Amino acid sequence: MGSGSLCDAASAACVTKGAVSCLSPTSYVSPVGQYGQKPTSFNSIDNISMAPNLAACQHALIYDMILAGYKNAVIARTANCRASSVRRIRANIRCYGSTKAPLNGVRRRRLLSPPMLTALLDRLAVKPNMYREEMVEFLEKEFETTIPASNIGRSLRSARWTRKTARRVAKGRNADLRDYYLYKLSFYRSYQLVYIDESGCDRRVGRRRYGWAPKGVTPVQIDRFHRDQRYQILPAYTQEGILHYDIFPGSTDSDRFEEFIEQLLHHCDRFYFISGVVRE
């Protein structure tokens, strides 16, 4: 039996369950040959011939022989491949710990480094209503580098931070006073209450409705509640309907509210069976 027959027999025997058979360079069959066309011995791309890719069993054989300490020429003859392939696989094992190098990313290069992204996320946790232009200024001030706003948006999305409607919380809220108010209110019936609603129409005061936060978490904005110039509407109503209302320009102050209450008391007489309890 000649050396060519031994090489073909070794190639045919290198078959594992679920793996591609190890074919020698001279016996490689291209996908075109599977459909009845003339087989080729090498891959052909734009009339440029190249050697076929090594099978998984060849990679495993080369990996074991490299760990065993064999030389490149011996490994190339045993695995039926080129010595340059063995050298490349040896370099991959030394650099990446595997016979194959990791895939190269095709997306844009990230200008936002991990420390910069961490600092930005910490800043957004304190001030979630920042605009992207303000994020650019913050990074330029802290790290002395200019990051495009589009790159910042992609980095935040990769960190699973999204922009959503912020929940505004009053700075002077007090949970104890709220519970005490609900306790006092529980002694009255709903038909005994006169409800006063304050509404109006004004121009935008510059409050930011959206903020950045991790996915699934609502951003919280600590803000001092204030009013701007507008037309106020003060209606007073009960379960039966509207008792009294007042419309005036400007904002509602204590004097204006006391005047409205005095006018409202004339509609809360004993015949209407209202106890005078007012809820705002």
C-alpha positions, -999 to 999 in steps of 0.1 A, spaced: 0 0 0 15 34 -10 19 65 10 -11 81 -9 -33 52 2 -22 56 38 -30 93 37 -64 87 23 -71 60 49 -61 83 78 -82 110 64 -113 87 61 -108 74 97 -108 109 112 -146 110 116 -164 118 148 -201 118 157 -216 152 147 -183 164 132 -172 170 96 -150 144 81 -113 152 77 -106 154 40 -71 158 25 -65 189 3 -65 166 -28 -98 150 -20 -118 181 -9 -152 183 -26 -167 218 -29 -204 225 -23 -208 228 -61 -198 191 -65 -226 180 -43 -251 189 -70 -235 168 -98 -210 193 -110 -173 189 -113 -156 188 -79 -127 211 -71 -98 205 -48 -97 240 -33 -121 268 -24 -125 293 -53 -135 329 -46 -132 353 -75 -108 329 -93 -85 329 -62 -78 294 -50 -73 288 -13 -69 257 9 -101 244 26 -108 251 63 -96 226 88 -123 203 102 -131 202 139 -114 169 143 -82 183 128 -83 213 152 -87 188 181 -58 167 169 -35 196 164 -45 210 198 -36 177 216 -3 173 197 7 209 205 1 202 242 20 170 239 51 189 226 53 177 190 71 199 164 52 217 137 64 195 108 53 163 126 19 178 135 14 190 99 21 155 84 -2 138 110 -31 162 106 -26 165 68 -24 202 68 2 229 62 29 239 86 17 275 84 -17 264 97 0 247 127 19 279 134 -12 300 133 -31 276 156 -1 276 180 -2 314 181 -40 313 187 -35 289 216 -9 311 231 -29 343 227 -65 332 231 -63 297 247 -81 282 217 -73 270 182 -94 297 167 -91 334 172 -122 353 184 -143 371 158 -135 407 151 -163 431 159 -179 450 130 -197 477 149 -184 512 156 -155 517 180 -167 529 214 -153 562 224 -169 560 259 -145 540 281 -158 519 310 -147 545 336 -164 572 317 -196 552 313 -196 545 351 -191 581 360 -219 591 336 -243 565 351 -235 577 386 -243 613 375 -276 602 359 -285 584 391 -284 618 409 -297 639 380 -317 617 356 -331 646 336 -299 656 319 -300 664 282 -274 647 259 -256 681 254 -252 683 292 -238 648 292 -212 659 266 -203 689 287 -200 667 318 -177 642 302 -156 670 287 -153 686 321 -145 654 340 -123 636 314 -112 664 291 -124 646 260 -153 653 236 -177 624 231 -205 628 204 -240 627 217 -249 598 194 -221 577 209 -234 585 244 -269 573 234 -255 540 220 -235 534 252 -265 541 274 -286 516 254 -258 490 256 -259 495 294 -297 489 293 -305 525 303 -335 540 286 -352 574 285 -387 575 299 -411 598 318 -398 608 351 -418 607 383 -417 640 402 -415 639 440 -421 670 461 -391 680 481 -411 690 512 -434 660 515 -439 644 549 -453 609 552 -463 614 589 -484 644 581 -500 626 552 -510 597 575 -524 620 601 -545 639 575 -560 606 563 -567 596 599 -587 628 605 -605 625 572 -617 590 581 -642 605 607 -664 621 579 -687 608 552 -681 615 516 -713 636 512 -701 659 540 -670 670 521 -666 700 497 -638 694 473 -617 723 459 -597 717 428 -570 741 416 -563 741 379 -555 765 351 -537 772 319 -502 785 317 -471 784 295 -444 758 300 -422 765 330 -392 744 317 -398 712 337 -382 681 321 -406 652 318 -381 626 308 -350 611 325 -325 583 322 -326 552 344 -319 515 340 -344 494 321 -374 487 343 -366 515 368 -385 548 368 -363 579 371 -370 601 402 -365 638 399 -362 658 432 -378 692 424 -392 722 442 -428 727 431 -436 761 418 -462 779 397 -459 803 368 -481 831 355 -514 817 344 -552 819 347 -564 801 377 -597 781 381 -609 773 416 -640 751 415 -658 738 446 -679 707 441 -696 679 461 -713 647 451 -743 667 439 -724 690 416 -705 723 415 -712 747 444 -691 777 434 -661 786 412 -638 815 405 -616 823 375 -588 850 378 -554 857 363 -522 851 382 -514 826 408 -533 815 439 -520 830 471 -533 829 507 -554 861 504 -570 849 472 -578 815 487 -593 830 519 -615 852 498 -627 822 478 -634 802 510 -655 832 524 -675 832 492 -679 794 494 -692 795 529 -724 813 518 -732 781 497 -726 757 526 -757 764 548 -775 741 571 -802 734 546 -777 718 523 -765 696 552 -728 704 547 -707 703 578 -682 729 565 -654 704 561 -633 716 531 -608 694 514 -583 708 489 
